[in-house]
């Protein structure tokens, strides 16, 4: 974490310190195109999202994460999510998902990466918001959304344009 001057009456905050304190602690990325899978491509084998990737540039640090995942899938294929990161990373994530049986909103579900969180397909586009907390070991690297059809199916499962990922370093 970047150290900067105490903020008290009479102290001058140096612009570089303020910039570093703000910019060094968060990273945001949004998808600019759709990415699709089906049984003809990868089926239920997890793939790295090609755009939802955030650098974890400080080792031995804690981060929080939020992601808005816009996806479409049929009710047979559904979808599953997890995250990968550098060696030594531990992560807990979750959020409200779509029930696999009823295709309606369900309660909050939680997973410990690399375990997966599943969400149902409705035939239309759905937005699921995931939240997480993670810590890195000494190794730095990237946090990457991984996803696939939950059940391999000829139908297309797509993570859509305007999905996003944001990561904040908190220690």
DSSP file (Angstrom, degrees, kcal/mol; ACC not computed):
  #  RESIDUE AA STRUCTURE BP1 BP2  ACC     N-H-->O    O-->H-N    N-H-->O    O-->H-N    TCO  KAPPA ALPHA  PHI   PSI    X-CA   Y-CA   Z-CA
    1    1 A X              0   0    0      0, 0.0     2,-0.3     0, 0.0    20,-0.1   0.000 360.0 360.0 360.0 140.2    0.0    0.0    0.0
    2    2 A X        -     0   0    0     18,-0.2     2,-0.3    19,-0.1    23,-0.0  -0.570 360.0-138.1 -75.6 130.4    1.3    3.4   -0.9
    3    3 A X        +     0   0    0     -2,-0.3     2,-0.3    17,-0.0    17,-0.1  -0.711  29.4 171.5 -87.5 139.7    2.1    5.6    2.2
    4    4 A X        -     0   0    0     -2,-0.3     3,-0.1     1,-0.1     9,-0.0  -0.940  37.8 -71.9-143.4 168.7    1.0    9.2    2.0
    5    5 A X        -     0   0    0     -2,-0.3     2,-0.1     1,-0.1    -1,-0.1  -0.139  56.3 -96.6 -59.3 150.5    0.9   12.2    4.3
    6    6 A X        -     0   0    0      1,-0.1     2,-1.1     7,-0.0    -1,-0.1  -0.424  33.7-126.6 -63.6 141.9   -1.7   12.4    7.1
    7    7 A X        +     0   0    0     -2,-0.1     2,-0.3    -3,-0.1    -1,-0.1  -0.799  55.5 136.3 -95.8  99.2   -4.8   14.3    6.0
    8    8 A X    >   -     0   0    0     -2,-1.1     3,-2.2     0, 0.0    -3,-0.0  -0.947  64.0 -73.7-138.9 158.6   -5.2   16.9    8.8
    9    9 A X  T 3  S+     0   0    0     -2,-0.3     3,-0.1     1,-0.3    -2,-0.0  -0.274 119.4  19.4 -53.9 130.7   -6.0   20.6    8.8
   10   10 A X  T 3  S+     0   0    0      1,-0.3    -1,-0.3    -3,-0.0     2,-0.2   0.109  95.5 116.1  95.6 -21.4   -3.0   22.6    7.7
   11   11 A X    <   -     0   0    0     -3,-2.2     2,-0.5    -5,-0.0    -1,-0.3  -0.573  60.2-135.1 -80.6 145.1   -1.2   19.7    5.9
   12   12 A X        -     0   0    0     -2,-0.2     2,-0.5    -3,-0.1    -7,-0.1  -0.870  12.4-140.6 -98.5 129.1   -0.6   19.9    2.1
   13   13 A X        -     0   0    0     -2,-0.5     2,-0.4    -9,-0.0    -6,-0.0  -0.789  17.5-131.5 -89.1 126.9   -1.4   16.8    0.2
   14   14 A X    >>  -     0   0    0     -2,-0.5     4,-2.1     1,-0.1     3,-0.5  -0.648  11.8-133.3 -79.6 130.9    1.1   16.2   -2.6
   15   15 A X  H 3> S+     0   0    0     -2,-0.4     4,-2.9     1,-0.3     5,-0.2   0.864 104.9  54.4 -54.9 -41.6   -0.7   15.5   -5.9
   16   16 A X  H 3> S+     0   0    0      1,-0.2     4,-2.6     2,-0.2    -1,-0.3   0.896 108.1  50.1 -61.1 -39.7    1.6   12.5   -6.6
   17   17 A X  H <> S+     0   0    0     -3,-0.5     4,-2.4     2,-0.2    -2,-0.2   0.925 112.7  45.8 -64.0 -44.4    0.8   10.9   -3.3
   18   18 A X  H  X S+     0   0    0     -4,-2.1     4,-2.0     2,-0.2     5,-0.2   0.923 113.1  49.7 -65.3 -44.9   -2.9   11.3   -3.8
   19   19 A X  H  X S+     0   0    0     -4,-2.9     4,-3.3     1,-0.2     5,-0.4   0.938 113.4  46.4 -58.2 -48.1   -2.7   10.0   -7.4
   20   20 A X  H  X S+     0   0    0     -4,-2.6     4,-1.9     1,-0.2    -2,-0.2   0.892 110.3  53.2 -63.1 -40.2   -0.7    6.9   -6.2
   21   21 A X  H  < S+     0   0    0     -4,-2.4    -1,-0.2    -5,-0.2    -2,-0.2   0.871 119.5  34.3 -63.6 -36.9   -3.1    6.3   -3.3
   22   22 A X  H >< S+     0   0    0     -4,-2.0     3,-0.9    -5,-0.2     4,-0.4   0.944 123.5  39.9 -82.8 -52.7   -6.1    6.2   -5.6
   23   23 A X  H >< S+     0   0    0     -4,-3.3     3,-0.6     1,-0.2    -3,-0.2   0.806 109.6  57.5 -73.5 -30.6   -4.7    4.7   -8.8
   24   24 A X  T 3< S+     0   0    0     -4,-1.9    -1,-0.2    -5,-0.4    -3,-0.1   0.576 103.5  54.8 -77.7  -7.5   -2.5    2.0   -7.3
   25   25 A X  T <  S+     0   0    0     -3,-0.9   144,-3.5    -4,-0.2     2,-0.3   0.553 104.9  42.9-107.2  -7.6   -5.3    0.4   -5.4
   26   26 A X  E <   -A  168   0A   0     -3,-0.6     2,-0.3    -4,-0.4   142,-0.2  -0.970  50.0-172.6-140.5 157.4   -8.0   -0.4   -8.0
   27   27 A X  E     -A  167   0A   0    140,-2.2   140,-2.5    -2,-0.3     2,-0.4  -0.987   8.4-169.9-145.8 135.8   -8.3   -1.7  -11.6
   28   28 A X  E     +A  166   0A   0     -2,-0.3     2,-0.3   138,-0.2   138,-0.2  -0.973   7.0 173.4-129.3 142.9  -11.3   -1.9  -13.8
   29   29 A X  E     -A  165   0A   0    136,-2.2   136,-2.5    -2,-0.4     2,-0.4  -0.993   9.8-163.7-146.2 143.9  -12.0   -3.6  -17.1
   30   30 A X  E     -A  164   0A   0     -2,-0.3   134,-0.3   134,-0.2     2,-0.1  -0.973  28.3-110.6-126.6 143.3  -15.1   -4.0  -19.2
   31   31 A X        -     0   0    0    132,-2.9   131,-1.9    -2,-0.4     3,-0.1  -0.457  22.0-170.2 -68.8 141.6  -15.7   -6.5  -22.1
   32   32 A X        +     0   0    0    129,-0.2     2,-0.3     1,-0.2   129,-0.1   0.402  69.8  26.7-110.8  -2.2  -16.0   -4.9  -25.5
   33   33 A X  S    S-     0   0    0    127,-0.1    -1,-0.2   126,-0.1     2,-0.1  -0.984  84.2 -97.2-154.2 160.9  -17.2   -8.0  -27.3
   34   34 A X        -     0   0    0     -2,-0.3     2,-0.4   126,-0.1   126,-0.2  -0.433  26.6-159.3 -77.1 153.4  -19.1  -11.3  -26.7
   35   35 A X  E     -B  159   0A   0    124,-2.1   124,-2.6    -2,-0.1     2,-0.3  -0.993  14.7-170.4-133.9 128.2  -17.3  -14.6  -26.1
   36   36 A X  E     -B  158   0A   0     -2,-0.4     2,-0.3   122,-0.2   122,-0.2  -0.879  12.0-176.4-125.3 151.2  -19.2  -17.9  -26.7
   37   37 A X  E     +B  157   0A   0    120,-2.5   120,-2.9    -2,-0.3     2,-0.3  -0.947   7.8 165.7-135.5 159.4  -18.8  -21.6  -26.0
   38   38 A X    >>> -     0   0    0     -2,-0.3     5,-2.8   118,-0.2     3,-1.5  -0.912  57.2 -82.2-155.8 179.6  -20.8  -24.7  -26.9
   39   39 A X  T 345S+     0   0    0    114,-2.3   115,-0.2   116,-0.3     5,-0.1   0.765 126.9  61.5 -62.9 -22.5  -20.3  -28.5  -26.9
   40   40 A X  T 345S+     0   0    0    113,-0.2    -1,-0.3   114,-0.2   114,-0.1   0.693 117.9  25.6 -76.0 -17.9  -18.7  -28.0  -30.3
   41   41 A X  T <45S-     0   0    0     -3,-1.5    -2,-0.1     0, 0.0    -4,-0.1   0.732 140.6 -29.6-108.3 -82.6  -15.9  -25.8  -28.8
   42   42 A X  T ><5 -     0   0    0     -4,-0.7     3,-2.1     1,-0.2    -3,-0.2   0.571  68.9-173.6-118.4 -13.8  -15.2  -26.4  -25.1
   43   43 A X  T 3 <S-     0   0    0     -5,-2.8   106,-1.7     1,-0.3    -1,-0.2  -0.325  74.0  -9.7  57.2-124.7  -18.5  -27.6  -23.6
   44   44 A X  T 3  S+     0   0    0    104,-0.2     2,-0.5   106,-0.1    -1,-0.3   0.322 105.6 111.9 -92.8   8.8  -18.3  -27.8  -19.8
   45   45 A X  S <  S-     0   0    0     -3,-2.1   104,-0.2     1,-0.1   102,-0.1  -0.724  76.4-112.3 -82.6 124.4  -14.4  -27.3  -19.7
   46   46 A X        -     0   0    0     -2,-0.5     2,-0.3   102,-0.1   102,-0.2  -0.243  35.1-166.4 -57.9 138.8  -13.6  -24.0  -18.1
   47   47 A X  E     -H  147   0B   0    100,-2.4   100,-2.1    -3,-0.0     2,-0.3  -0.919  25.1-108.9-122.9 152.7  -12.1  -21.4  -20.3
   48   48 A X  E     -H  146   0B   0     -2,-0.3    98,-0.2    98,-0.2     2,-0.2  -0.643  36.5-116.2 -74.9 133.3  -10.3  -18.1  -19.4
   49   49 A X  E     -     0   0B   0     96,-3.1    96,-0.1    -2,-0.3    -1,-0.1  -0.520  20.3-137.3 -65.3 139.7  -12.4  -15.1  -20.3
   50   50 A X  E    S+     0   0B   0     -2,-0.2    -1,-0.1     1,-0.1     3,-0.1   0.644  93.5  19.3 -78.5 -13.7  -10.4  -13.2  -23.0
   51   51 A X  E    S+     0   0B   0      1,-0.1     2,-2.0   -18,-0.1    -1,-0.1   0.637  97.6  86.2-128.2 -25.3  -11.1   -9.7  -21.5
   52   52 A X  E     +     0   0B   0     93,-0.1    93,-2.2   112,-0.1     2,-0.4  -0.514  61.6 129.5 -86.6  77.5  -12.1  -10.0  -17.8
   53   53 A X  E     -H  144   0B   0     -2,-2.0     2,-0.4    91,-0.2    91,-0.2  -0.997  35.0-172.0-133.3 129.0   -8.5  -10.1  -16.5
   54   54 A X  E     -H  143   0B   0     89,-2.8    89,-3.5    -2,-0.4     2,-0.2  -0.986  24.9-119.0-127.4 134.9   -7.2   -7.8  -13.7
   55   55 A X  E     -H  142   0B   0     -2,-0.4     2,-0.7    87,-0.2    87,-0.3  -0.498  11.3-159.6 -72.2 136.3   -3.6   -7.5  -12.5
   56   56 A X  E     +H  141   0B   0     85,-3.8    85,-1.6    -2,-0.2    -1,-0.1  -0.832  23.8 171.1-108.1  86.0   -2.7   -8.5   -8.9
   57   57 A X        +     0   0    0     -2,-0.7     2,-0.5    83,-0.2    83,-0.1   0.449  50.7  66.3 -87.9  -1.8    0.5   -6.5   -8.9
   58   58 A X  S    S-     0   0    0     81,-0.1     3,-0.4    83,-0.1    78,-0.1  -0.980  72.7-142.0-123.9 125.5    1.4   -6.7   -5.2
   59   59 A X  S    S+     0   0    0     -2,-0.5    79,-0.3    79,-0.2    78,-0.1  -0.397  81.9  24.0 -78.6 160.8    2.3   -9.9   -3.6
   60   60 A X  S    S+     0   0    0     77,-3.3     2,-0.3     1,-0.2    -1,-0.2   0.893  99.4 125.8  51.9  45.8    1.3  -10.8    0.0
   61   61 A X        -     0   0    0     -3,-0.4    75,-2.6    76,-0.3     2,-0.4  -0.851  57.9-125.6-129.7 162.9   -1.7   -8.4   -0.3
   62   62 A X  E     -C  135   0A   0     -2,-0.3   108,-2.8    73,-0.2   109,-1.3  -0.898  28.0-178.8-111.0 143.2   -5.4   -8.6    0.2
   63   63 A X  E     -CD 134 169A   0     71,-2.9    71,-2.5    -2,-0.4     2,-0.3  -0.920  18.5-145.2-133.3 156.7   -7.9   -7.5   -2.5
   64   64 A X  E     -CD 133 168A   0    104,-2.4   104,-2.8    -2,-0.3     2,-0.3  -0.937  20.7-161.3-119.0 153.5  -11.6   -7.3   -2.9
   65   65 A X  E     -CD 132 167A   0     67,-2.6    67,-2.3    -2,-0.3     2,-0.3  -0.961  14.6-175.9-136.1 146.7  -13.4   -7.9   -6.2
   66   66 A X  E     -CD 131 166A   0    100,-2.4   100,-2.7    -2,-0.3     2,-0.4  -0.989  10.0-178.7-139.8 139.1  -16.7   -7.2   -7.8
   67   67 A X  E     -CD 130 165A   0     63,-2.5    63,-2.7    -2,-0.3     2,-0.6  -0.999  19.9-154.1-139.2 139.5  -17.8   -8.4  -11.2
   68   68 A X  E     -CD 129 164A   0     96,-1.7    96,-2.3    -2,-0.4     2,-0.7  -0.951  20.1-167.2-110.0 109.8  -21.0   -7.9  -13.3
   69   69 A X  E     -C  128   0A   0     59,-3.2    59,-2.4    -2,-0.6     2,-0.6  -0.871   6.2-165.8-106.8 110.8  -21.3  -10.9  -15.6
   70   70 A X  E     +C  127   0A   0     -2,-0.7    90,-3.2    90,-0.4     2,-0.3  -0.842  26.3 159.9 -91.2 121.6  -23.9  -10.5  -18.4
   71   71 A X  E     -CE 126 159A   0     55,-2.8    55,-3.1    -2,-0.6     2,-0.4  -0.951  30.9-155.9-141.2 160.7  -24.5  -13.9  -19.9
   72   72 A X  E     +CE 125 158A   0     86,-2.0    86,-2.6    -2,-0.3     2,-0.3  -0.997  25.9 148.2-135.5 141.0  -27.0  -15.9  -21.9
   73   73 A X        -     0   0    0     51,-0.6    50,-2.4    -2,-0.4    49,-0.5  -0.971  43.9-104.7-163.0 153.4  -27.5  -19.7  -21.9
   74   74 A X     >  -     0   0    0     -2,-0.3     4,-2.4    82,-0.2    47,-0.3  -0.396  40.8-103.9 -81.3 169.1  -30.3  -22.1  -22.4
   75   75 A X  T  4 S+     0   0    0      1,-0.2    -1,-0.1     2,-0.2    28,-0.1   0.521 118.2  51.8 -76.2  -4.0  -31.8  -23.9  -19.4
   76   76 A X  T  4 S+     0   0    0      2,-0.1    -1,-0.2    44,-0.1    75,-0.1   0.847 115.7  36.9 -91.1 -45.8  -29.9  -27.2  -20.2
   77   77 A X  T  4 S+     0   0    0     73,-0.1    74,-2.0    79,-0.1    73,-1.5   0.910  82.3 168.6 -73.8 -42.7  -26.4  -25.8  -20.5
   78   78 A X     <  -     0   0    0     -4,-2.4     2,-0.3    72,-0.2    42,-0.2  -0.139  34.9 -98.1  53.7-159.5  -26.6  -23.2  -17.7
   79   79 A X  E     -I  119   0B   0     40,-2.0    40,-2.5    70,-0.3     2,-0.3  -0.992  25.0-156.9-152.3 152.7  -23.2  -21.6  -16.8
   80   80 A X  E     -IJ 118 148B   0     68,-2.4    68,-1.6    -2,-0.3     2,-0.3  -0.985  11.8-163.8-133.4 148.6  -20.5  -22.0  -14.2
   81   81 A X  E     +IJ 117 147B   0     36,-2.6    36,-2.4    -2,-0.3     2,-0.3  -0.925  17.3 150.2-128.9 149.8  -17.9  -19.5  -13.0
   82   82 A X  E     - J   0 146B   0     64,-2.3    64,-3.0    -2,-0.3     2,-0.3  -0.918  31.8-122.8-155.8-176.4  -14.7  -19.4  -11.0
   83   83 A X  E     - J   0 145B   0     -2,-0.3     2,-0.3    32,-0.3    62,-0.2  -0.976  12.8-157.2-132.5 147.1  -11.5  -17.4  -10.9
   84   84 A X  E     + J   0 144B   0     60,-2.2    60,-2.5    -2,-0.3     2,-0.3  -0.877  20.4 161.5-117.8 158.0   -7.8  -18.2  -11.4
   85   85 A X        -     0   0    0     -2,-0.3    58,-0.2    58,-0.2     3,-0.1  -0.865  41.8 -46.9-156.5-171.7   -4.9  -16.3  -10.1
   86   86 A X  S >  S-     0   0    0     -2,-0.3     3,-2.0     1,-0.2    55,-0.1  -0.200  75.0 -75.2 -66.7 159.6   -1.2  -16.4   -9.3
   87   87 A X  T 3  S+     0   0    0      1,-0.3    52,-0.5    53,-0.2    50,-0.5  -0.284 121.6  26.9 -52.9 133.2    0.3  -19.3   -7.3
   88   88 A X  T 3  S+     0   0    0      1,-0.3    -1,-0.3    48,-0.1     2,-0.2   0.380  86.4 139.2  92.0  -3.9   -0.5  -18.9   -3.7
   89   89 A X    <   -     0   0    0     -3,-2.0     2,-0.4    47,-0.2    -1,-0.3  -0.542  31.5-168.9 -74.5 137.4   -3.8  -17.0   -4.2
   90   90 A X  E     +F  135   0A   0     45,-2.2    45,-2.4    -2,-0.2     2,-0.3  -0.979  11.6 177.7-122.1 142.9   -6.8  -17.9   -2.0
   91   91 A X  E     -F  134   0A   0     22,-0.5    22,-1.1    -2,-0.4     2,-0.4  -0.997  23.3-166.2-150.6 138.0  -10.2  -16.5   -2.8
   92   92 A X  E     +FG 133 112A   0     41,-2.4    41,-2.4    -2,-0.3     2,-0.3  -0.991  26.2 164.6-118.2 132.8  -13.8  -16.7   -1.6
   93   93 A X  E     +FG 132 111A   0     18,-2.6    18,-3.0    -2,-0.4     2,-0.3  -0.965   2.7 139.3-144.6 160.9  -16.5  -15.3   -4.0
   94   94 A X  E     +FG 131 110A   0     37,-2.5    37,-3.1    -2,-0.3     2,-0.3  -0.983  10.1 169.0-177.8-175.4  -20.2  -15.4   -4.4
   95   95 A X  E     - G   0 109A   0     14,-2.0    14,-2.1    -2,-0.3     2,-0.3  -0.916  51.4 -54.8 166.8 172.1  -23.4  -13.6   -5.3
   96   96 A X  E     - G   0 108A   0     33,-0.4    33,-0.3    -2,-0.3     2,-0.2  -0.553  61.0-178.5 -70.5 135.9  -27.1  -14.1   -6.0
   97   97 A X  E     -     0   0A   0     10,-0.8     9,-3.0    -2,-0.3     2,-0.5  -0.637  32.7 -90.0-125.8-178.6  -27.5  -16.5   -9.0
   98   98 A X  E     - G   0 105A   0      7,-0.2    22,-2.3    -2,-0.2     7,-0.2  -0.875  46.6-112.5 -98.6 127.5  -30.2  -18.0  -11.1
   99   99 A X     >  -     0   0    0      5,-3.3     4,-1.9    -2,-0.5     5,-0.2  -0.361  17.9-140.0 -60.9 131.8  -31.6  -21.3   -9.7
  100  100 A X  T  4 S+     0   0    0      1,-0.2    21,-0.2     2,-0.2    -1,-0.1   0.791  98.1  41.2 -65.9 -28.7  -30.7  -24.2  -12.1
  101  101 A X  T  4 S+     0   0    0      1,-0.1    -1,-0.2     3,-0.1    -2,-0.0   0.900 127.5  25.2 -87.5 -45.1  -34.1  -25.9  -11.6
  102  102 A X  T  4 S-     0   0    0      2,-0.2    -2,-0.2     3,-0.0     3,-0.1   0.581  88.8-134.1-100.0 -10.9  -36.6  -23.0  -11.7
  103  103 A X     <  +     0   0    0     -4,-1.9     2,-0.3     1,-0.2    -3,-0.1   0.792  68.1 118.7  57.5  30.2  -34.6  -20.4  -13.7
  104  104 A X  S    S-     0   0    0     -5,-0.2    -5,-3.3     1,-0.1    -1,-0.2  -0.797  77.8 -74.2-118.0 165.0  -35.5  -17.8  -11.1
  105  105 A X  E     -G   98   0A   0     -2,-0.3    -7,-0.2    -7,-0.2     2,-0.2  -0.287  54.0-165.5 -58.0 138.4  -33.4  -15.7   -8.8
  106  106 A X  E     -     0   0A   0     -9,-3.0     3,-0.1     1,-0.2    -9,-0.1  -0.633  25.5 -79.7-118.3 178.5  -31.9  -17.7   -5.9
  107  107 A X  E     -     0   0A   0     -2,-0.2   -10,-0.8     1,-0.2    -1,-0.2  -0.146  67.4 -65.2 -70.6 172.4  -30.3  -16.9   -2.6
  108  108 A X  E     -G   96   0A   0    -12,-0.2     2,-0.3   -14,-0.1   -12,-0.2  -0.378  54.1-162.5 -60.5 131.1  -26.7  -15.9   -2.3
  109  109 A X  E     -G   95   0A   0    -14,-2.1   -14,-2.0    -3,-0.1     2,-0.3  -0.883   2.1-159.2-116.9 151.8  -24.3  -18.7   -3.2
  110  110 A X  E     +G   94   0A   0     -2,-0.3     2,-0.3   -16,-0.2   -16,-0.2  -0.964  10.0 179.1-134.3 147.1  -20.6  -18.9   -2.3
  111  111 A X  E     -G   93   0A   0    -18,-3.0   -18,-2.6    -2,-0.3     2,-0.6  -0.975  25.3-134.3-141.9 155.6  -17.6  -20.8   -3.6
  112  112 A X  E >   -G   92   0A   0     -2,-0.3     3,-2.6   -20,-0.2   -20,-0.2  -0.957  53.8 -85.6-110.6 112.7  -13.9  -21.0   -2.8
  113  113 A X  T 3  S+     0   0    0    -22,-1.1   -22,-0.5    -2,-0.6     3,-0.1  -0.296 116.9  34.3 -57.4 135.9  -11.8  -20.8   -6.0
  114  114 A X  T 3  S+     0   0    0      1,-0.1    -1,-0.4   -24,-0.1   -24,-0.0  -0.951 105.0  89.6 -91.9  12.0  -11.1  -23.0   -7.9
  115  115 A X  S <  S-     0   0    0     -3,-2.6   -32,-0.3     1,-0.1     2,-0.3  -0.285  79.5-118.4 -61.0 157.8  -14.5  -24.4   -7.0
  116  116 A X        -     0   0    0    -34,-0.1     2,-0.4    -3,-0.1   -34,-0.2  -0.675  11.6-146.0-105.9 156.0  -17.3  -23.2   -9.3
  117  117 A X  E     -I   81   0B   0    -36,-2.4   -36,-2.6    -2,-0.3     2,-0.3  -0.971  23.7-148.7-112.4 130.7  -20.4  -21.2   -8.7
  118  118 A X  E     -I   80   0B   0     -2,-0.4     2,-0.3   -38,-0.2   -38,-0.2  -0.742  15.1-176.6-105.1 152.3  -23.3  -22.2  -11.0
  119  119 A X  E     -I   79   0B   0    -40,-2.5   -40,-2.0    -2,-0.3   -20,-0.2  -0.993  26.8-111.4-144.6 143.2  -26.1  -20.1  -12.4
  120  120 A X        -     0   0    0    -22,-2.3     2,-0.3    -2,-0.3   -45,-0.1  -0.322  20.9-123.9 -78.7 154.5  -29.1  -21.1  -14.5
  121  121 A X        -     0   0    0    -47,-0.3   -47,-0.2   -21,-0.2     4,-0.1  -0.739  21.4-178.9 -91.7 144.5  -29.8  -20.3  -18.1
  122  122 A X        -     0   0    0    -49,-0.5   -48,-0.2     2,-0.5     3,-0.1   0.435  50.2-108.8-119.2  -5.7  -33.1  -18.6  -19.0
  123  123 A X  S    S+     0   0    0    -50,-2.4     2,-0.2     1,-0.4   -49,-0.1   0.239  97.7  72.2  88.6 -12.8  -32.8  -18.3  -22.8
  124  124 A X  S    S-     0   0    0    -51,-0.2   -51,-0.6   -53,-0.1    -2,-0.5  -0.561  98.7 -72.6-119.2-173.5  -32.3  -14.6  -22.4
  125  125 A X  E     -C   72   0A   0     -2,-0.2     2,-0.3   -53,-0.2   -53,-0.2  -0.709  48.4-172.9 -87.9 134.5  -29.5  -12.3  -21.1
  126  126 A X  E     -C   71   0A   0    -55,-3.1   -55,-2.8    -2,-0.4     2,-0.5  -0.933  16.4-144.7-125.5 145.6  -29.0  -12.3  -17.3
  127  127 A X  E     -C   70   0A   0     -2,-0.3     2,-0.4   -57,-0.2   -57,-0.2  -0.968  17.0-175.5-112.5 121.8  -26.7  -10.1  -15.2
  128  128 A X  E     -C   69   0A   0    -59,-2.4   -59,-3.2    -2,-0.5     2,-0.6  -0.962  13.2-150.2-113.7 131.3  -25.1  -11.7  -12.1
  129  129 A X  E     -C   68   0A   0     -2,-0.4   -33,-0.4   -33,-0.3     2,-0.3  -0.910  14.4-166.8-104.3 121.4  -23.1   -9.6   -9.7
  130  130 A X  E     -C   67   0A   0    -63,-2.7   -63,-2.5    -2,-0.6     2,-0.3  -0.827   3.7-168.5-106.9 145.2  -20.2  -11.5   -8.0
  131  131 A X  E     +CF  66  94A   0    -37,-3.1   -37,-2.5    -2,-0.3     2,-0.3  -0.953  13.6 167.2-128.6 149.2  -18.3  -10.2   -5.0
  132  132 A X  E     -CF  65  93A   0    -67,-2.3   -67,-2.6    -2,-0.3     2,-0.4  -0.992  28.6-144.3-158.4 166.0  -15.1  -11.7   -3.5
  133  133 A X  E     +CF  64  92A   0    -41,-2.4   -41,-2.4    -2,-0.3     2,-0.3  -0.995  28.1 171.7-131.7 137.3  -12.2  -11.3   -1.2
  134  134 A X  E     -CF  63  91A   0    -71,-2.5   -71,-2.9    -2,-0.4     2,-0.4  -0.973  20.4-153.5-145.9 158.6   -8.7  -12.7   -2.0
  135  135 A X  E     -CF  62  90A   0    -45,-2.4   -45,-2.2    -2,-0.3     2,-0.3  -0.984  14.7-143.3-131.6 146.8   -5.2  -12.8   -0.8
  136  136 A X        -     0   0    0    -75,-2.6   -47,-0.2    -2,-0.4   -48,-0.1  -0.755   6.9-140.5-105.0 153.6   -2.0  -13.3   -2.8
  137  137 A X        -     0   0    0    -50,-0.5   -77,-3.3     2,-0.3   -76,-0.3   0.020  57.6 -65.4 -84.9-155.5    1.1  -15.1   -1.8
  138  138 A X  S    S+     0   0    0    -79,-0.3     2,-0.3   -78,-0.1   -79,-0.2   0.743 113.9  86.8 -69.0 -22.6    4.5  -13.8   -2.8
  139  139 A X        -     0   0    0    -52,-0.5    -2,-0.3   -81,-0.1   -79,-0.2  -0.629  65.6-154.1 -84.6 133.6    3.8  -14.3   -6.5
  140  140 A X        +     0   0    0     -2,-0.3     2,-0.3   -83,-0.1   -53,-0.2  -0.545  34.2 119.0 -95.5 169.2    2.0  -11.6   -8.5
  141  141 A X  E     -H   56   0B   0    -85,-1.6   -85,-3.8    -2,-0.2     2,-0.3  -0.962  55.9 -44.8 167.9-152.4   -0.1  -12.2  -11.6
  142  142 A X  E     -H   55   0B   0     -2,-0.3     2,-0.6   -87,-0.3   -87,-0.2  -0.847  29.9-138.2-114.6 146.2   -3.6  -11.8  -13.0
  143  143 A X  E     -H   54   0B   0    -89,-3.5   -89,-2.8    -2,-0.3     2,-0.4  -0.911  33.7-173.2 -93.4 124.0   -7.0  -12.5  -11.6
  144  144 A X  E     -HJ  53  84B   0    -60,-2.5   -60,-2.2    -2,-0.6     2,-0.3  -0.977  24.7-128.5-127.6 129.5   -9.0  -14.1  -14.5
  145  145 A X  E     - J   0  83B   0    -93,-2.2   -96,-3.1    -2,-0.4     2,-0.4  -0.590  27.6-166.5 -69.1 133.1  -12.7  -15.0  -14.8
  146  146 A X  E     +HJ  48  82B   0    -64,-3.0   -64,-2.3    -2,-0.3     2,-0.3  -0.966  15.8 159.8-120.8 141.7  -13.0  -18.6  -15.9
  147  147 A X  E     +HJ  47  81B   0   -100,-2.1  -100,-2.4    -2,-0.4     2,-0.3  -0.975  10.8 161.8-156.5 164.9  -16.4  -20.0  -17.1
  148  148 A X  E     - J   0  80B   0    -68,-1.6   -68,-2.4    -2,-0.3  -104,-0.2  -0.964  51.1 -65.8-168.7 172.4  -18.1  -22.7  -19.1
  149  149 A X        -     0   0    0   -106,-1.7   -70,-0.3    -2,-0.3     3,-0.2  -0.538  39.0-140.8 -64.8 141.2  -21.4  -24.4  -19.7
  150  150 A X  S    S+     0   0    0    -73,-1.5     2,-0.4     1,-0.3   -72,-0.2   0.883  95.3  25.5 -72.3 -37.8  -22.4  -26.2  -16.6
  151  151 A X  S    S-     0   0    0    -74,-2.0    -1,-0.3   -73,-0.1  -112,-0.1  -0.993  99.7-111.7-125.2 121.3  -23.7  -29.1  -18.7
  152  152 A X        +     0   0    0     -2,-0.4     2,-0.3    -3,-0.2  -114,-0.0  -0.272  51.1 164.3 -56.3 131.0  -22.2  -29.5  -22.2
  153  153 A X        -     0   0    0      2,-0.3  -114,-2.3     1,-0.1  -113,-0.2  -0.991  50.9-120.3-152.5 149.0  -24.8  -28.7  -24.8
  154  154 A X  S    S+     0   0    0     -2,-0.3  -114,-0.2  -116,-0.2    -1,-0.1   0.733  88.6  94.8 -65.9 -21.8  -25.0  -27.8  -28.5
  155  155 A X  S    S-     0   0    0      1,-0.1     2,-0.4  -117,-0.1  -116,-0.3  -0.275  85.2-105.0 -66.9 158.5  -26.6  -24.5  -27.5
  156  156 A X        -     0   0    0   -118,-0.1     2,-0.5  -117,-0.1   -82,-0.2  -0.703  25.3-162.4 -90.3 134.8  -24.4  -21.4  -27.2
  157  157 A X  E     -B   37   0A   0   -120,-2.9  -120,-2.5    -2,-0.4     2,-0.4  -0.977  18.0-171.2-112.4 128.8  -23.4  -20.0  -23.8
  158  158 A X  E     -BE  36  72A   0    -86,-2.6   -86,-2.0    -2,-0.5     2,-0.6  -0.967  26.8-153.9-128.7 133.0  -22.2  -16.4  -24.1
  159  159 A X  E     -BE  35  71A   0   -124,-2.6  -124,-2.1    -2,-0.4   -88,-0.2  -0.949  43.6-137.4 -98.1 124.0  -20.5  -13.9  -21.7
  160  160 A X    >   -     0   0    0    -90,-3.2     3,-1.5    -2,-0.6   -90,-0.4  -0.344  11.4 -86.8 -97.6 160.2  -21.5  -10.6  -23.2
  161  161 A X  T 3  S+     0   0    0      1,-0.2  -129,-0.2  -129,-0.1    -1,-0.2  -0.214 111.0  38.3 -47.4 144.4  -20.2   -7.2  -24.1
  162  162 A X  T 3  S+     0   0    0   -131,-1.9    -1,-0.2     1,-0.3     2,-0.1   0.417  79.4 133.5  79.9   2.4  -20.5   -4.8  -21.1
  163  163 A X    <   -     0   0    0     -3,-1.5  -132,-2.9   -93,-0.2    -1,-0.3  -0.468  39.8-165.2 -67.9 158.0  -19.6   -7.4  -18.5
  164  164 A X  E     -AD  30  68A   0    -96,-2.3   -96,-1.7  -134,-0.3     2,-0.4  -0.969  23.6-157.7-149.6 161.1  -17.0   -6.0  -16.1
  165  165 A X  E     -AD  29  67A   0   -136,-2.5  -136,-2.2    -2,-0.3     2,-0.4  -0.996  10.5-176.4-141.2 134.1  -14.5   -6.7  -13.4
  166  166 A X  E     -AD  28  66A   0   -100,-2.7  -100,-2.4    -2,-0.4     2,-0.4  -1.000   2.0-172.1-135.0 137.0  -13.1   -4.5  -10.7
  167  167 A X  E     -AD  27  65A   0   -140,-2.5  -140,-2.2    -2,-0.4     2,-0.4  -0.989   2.7-167.0-129.7 135.6  -10.4   -5.2   -8.2
  168  168 A X  E     -AD  26  64A   0   -104,-2.8  -104,-2.4    -2,-0.4     2,-0.5  -0.985  17.4-138.3-121.6 131.8   -9.3   -3.1   -5.2
  169  169 A X  E     + D   0  63A   0   -144,-3.5  -106,-0.3    -2,-0.4    -2,-0.0  -0.777  23.2 176.4 -83.9 128.9   -6.1   -3.7   -3.2
  170  170 A X              0   0    0   -108,-2.8  -107,-0.2    -2,-0.5    -1,-0.1   0.569 360.0 360.0-113.6 -13.0   -7.0   -3.1    0.5
  171  171 A X              0   0    0   -109,-1.3  -108,-0.1  -146,-0.1    -2,-0.1   0.298 360.0 360.0-141.6 360.0   -3.7   -4.0    2.2
